[in-house]
Amino acid sequence: MTLTASAIPGYQTGTWKIDPTHSEVTFSVRHLAISKVKGSFERFDATLVTAENPLDSTLEASIDVASVNTKQQQRDQHLATGDFFLAEEHPQMTFKSTGIREDGDDMLIDGELSLRGVTKNVTLKTEFGGVTTDGYGQVKLGAEATTKIDRTEFGVNWNAALEAGGFTLGNDVTINLDVQFVLQAA
């Protein structure tokens, strides 16, 4: 499939803002070598600017790392410290796209992810959900995306050895986005 404006029903150029009420930013990481801990971020923002050629569109996003929620307050407080996010010095995780491309049936958004003052290139494997108008007359665009990062590459090195061998946390963190955007201006 070639990603063109005419191939996307309802496609519109313009500036889109994230609809936080209908969006989620979640993550998971291996825990105790037997399961995964999952969490979300409660505060985030994103702007998508769609171009005539969808592959020329841009995306910028920020996440308030102190808004982490793993359903355990003590762990969330620990995640905000220097052992993990160092939220006091680096309150935002940011993403800025550098390009959009197709790989077979997959849409890939390449970009720079910054966390704890470290910036690395990442690729979001993206599934475009579509464009529609909601019951209030707002034009909405939906998408899902995922990427995997090695947390140690961003200076998130805390871990603890387990008596049975291995470590408390895995290095790979999967980040999932399930988002809706609202058209602001065409």
C-alpha positions as CSV (number, residue, x, y, z in Angstrom):
1,M,0.0,0.0,0.0
2,T,1.3,3.4,-0.9
3,L,0.5,6.1,1.7
4,T,-1.0,9.0,-0.1
5,A,-3.7,11.5,0.8
6,S,-6.1,10.0,-1.7
7,A,-5.6,6.5,-0.2
8,I,-6.8,7.7,3.3
9,P,-10.5,8.3,3.5
10,G,-11.3,11.7,5.1
11,Y,-7.6,12.8,5.1
12,Q,-7.1,16.5,5.8
13,T,-4.1,18.7,6.0
14,G,-3.8,20.9,9.1
15,T,-2.7,21.1,12.7
16,W,-4.0,18.4,15.1
17,K,-3.8,18.5,18.9
18,I,-4.0,15.3,21.0
19,D,-7.3,14.6,22.7
20,P,-6.1,13.4,26.1
21,T,-9.5,12.2,27.1
22,H,-9.4,9.6,24.3
23,S,-5.7,8.8,24.4
24,E,-3.3,6.6,26.4
25,V,0.5,6.5,26.8
26,T,1.5,3.2,28.4
27,F,4.6,1.1,29.0
28,S,5.7,-2.3,30.1
29,V,9.0,-3.7,31.4
30,R,10.1,-7.2,32.5
31,H,9.9,-7.6,36.3
32,L,11.6,-10.3,38.4
33,A,12.4,-12.1,35.2
34,I,8.9,-13.7,35.2
35,S,6.3,-11.1,34.4
36,K,5.9,-7.5,33.3
37,V,5.1,-4.3,35.2
38,K,2.8,-2.0,33.3
39,G,2.1,1.7,33.7
40,S,0.9,4.8,32.1
41,F,1.5,8.5,32.0
42,E,-1.4,10.7,33.0
43,R,-0.2,14.0,31.5
44,F,1.0,14.4,27.9
45,D,0.7,16.6,24.9
46,A,1.2,16.2,21.2
47,T,0.8,18.1,17.9
48,L,0.5,16.5,14.5
49,V,0.8,18.6,11.4
50,T,-0.5,16.7,8.3
51,A,0.9,17.7,5.0
52,E,-0.4,17.3,1.4
53,N,1.9,14.2,1.2
54,P,1.2,12.2,4.4
55,L,4.9,11.1,4.5
56,D,5.9,14.8,4.9
57,S,3.8,15.2,8.1
58,T,5.4,16.0,11.4
59,L,4.7,14.9,15.0
60,E,6.0,16.4,18.3
61,A,5.0,15.1,21.7
62,S,5.9,15.6,25.4
63,I,5.2,13.5,28.4
64,D,5.3,14.7,32.0
65,V,7.4,11.9,33.6
66,A,6.2,12.7,37.1
67,S,2.7,11.8,36.0
68,V,3.7,8.1,35.9
69,N,1.1,5.7,37.3
70,T,1.8,2.0,37.9
71,K,-1.0,1.7,40.4
72,Q,1.5,1.6,43.3
73,Q,2.3,5.1,44.8
74,Q,5.6,4.1,46.4
75,R,6.9,2.7,43.1
76,D,5.7,5.8,41.2
77,Q,7.5,8.1,43.7
78,H,10.7,6.0,43.2
79,L,10.3,6.2,39.4
80,A,10.4,10.0,39.6
81,T,13.8,10.0,41.4
82,G,17.3,9.9,40.1
83,D,17.2,6.1,40.0
84,F,14.8,6.4,37.0
85,F,13.3,9.5,35.4
86,L,15.2,12.2,37.4
87,A,12.0,14.2,37.1
88,E,13.2,17.2,39.1
89,E,15.9,17.9,36.5
90,H,14.3,16.5,33.4
91,P,10.5,16.8,33.9
92,Q,9.6,15.9,30.2
93,M,10.2,13.0,27.9
94,T,9.9,14.4,24.4
95,F,9.6,13.0,20.8
96,K,10.2,14.9,17.6
97,S,9.6,13.1,14.3
98,T,12.4,13.2,11.7
99,G,10.5,11.3,9.0
100,I,7.7,9.0,8.1
101,R,8.1,6.0,5.8
102,E,6.5,2.9,4.7
103,D,7.9,-0.6,5.1
104,G,5.5,-3.0,3.4
105,D,2.2,-2.6,5.1
106,D,3.7,-0.8,8.1
107,M,3.9,3.0,8.6
108,L,7.0,3.9,10.5
109,I,7.6,7.3,12.2
110,D,11.3,7.9,12.8
111,G,12.2,10.5,15.4
112,E,14.3,11.6,18.3
113,L,13.3,10.6,21.8
114,S,14.8,12.6,24.7
115,L,14.7,11.2,28.3
116,R,16.9,12.4,31.2
117,G,18.8,14.7,28.9
118,V,19.8,11.9,26.5
119,T,18.4,11.9,22.9
120,K,18.3,8.7,20.8
121,N,16.7,7.8,17.5
122,V,13.7,5.6,17.8
123,T,11.1,4.3,15.3
124,L,7.3,4.2,16.1
125,K,5.6,1.3,14.3
126,T,2.3,2.9,13.6
127,E,-1.2,1.7,12.7
128,F,-3.3,4.5,11.3
129,G,-6.9,4.1,12.6
130,G,-8.6,6.6,10.3
131,V,-10.3,10.0,10.2
132,T,-13.9,10.7,11.2
133,T,-16.2,13.5,12.6
134,D,-17.5,12.9,16.1
135,G,-21.0,13.8,17.4
136,Y,-19.8,17.4,18.2
137,G,-18.6,18.1,14.7
138,Q,-14.9,17.7,15.6
139,V,-12.7,16.0,13.0
140,K,-10.7,13.3,14.7
141,L,-7.8,11.2,13.6
142,G,-6.8,8.0,15.4
143,A,-3.6,5.9,15.5
144,E,-1.8,3.3,17.6
145,A,2.0,3.2,17.8
146,T,4.6,1.2,19.6
147,T,8.4,1.2,20.1
148,K,10.9,-0.5,22.3
149,I,13.8,1.2,24.0
150,D,16.7,0.1,26.1
151,R,16.3,2.1,29.3
152,T,20.0,1.9,30.1
153,E,20.8,3.9,26.9
154,F,19.0,6.8,28.5
155,G,20.8,6.6,31.8
156,V,18.1,4.6,33.6
157,N,20.4,2.1,35.2
158,W,18.8,1.2,38.6
159,N,18.5,-2.5,39.2
160,A,18.8,-5.1,41.9
161,A,20.1,-8.6,41.7
162,L,17.7,-11.5,42.6
163,E,18.7,-14.3,45.0
164,A,17.6,-16.8,42.3
165,G,19.7,-15.1,39.7
166,G,18.9,-12.4,37.2
167,F,17.7,-8.9,38.0
168,T,14.6,-7.1,39.2
169,L,14.1,-5.2,35.9
170,G,14.7,-5.9,32.3
171,N,16.4,-3.3,30.2
172,D,13.8,-3.3,27.3
173,V,10.8,-1.0,27.8
174,T,7.9,-1.2,25.4
175,I,6.1,2.1,24.9
176,N,2.5,2.0,23.5
177,L,0.5,4.9,22.2
178,D,-3.3,4.7,21.5
179,V,-4.2,8.2,20.5
180,Q,-6.8,10.5,19.0
181,F,-6.1,13.9,17.6
182,V,-8.5,16.8,17.0
183,L,-8.2,19.0,13.9
184,Q,-7.4,22.6,15.0
185,A,-6.8,24.4,11.8
186,A,-6.8,23.4,8.2
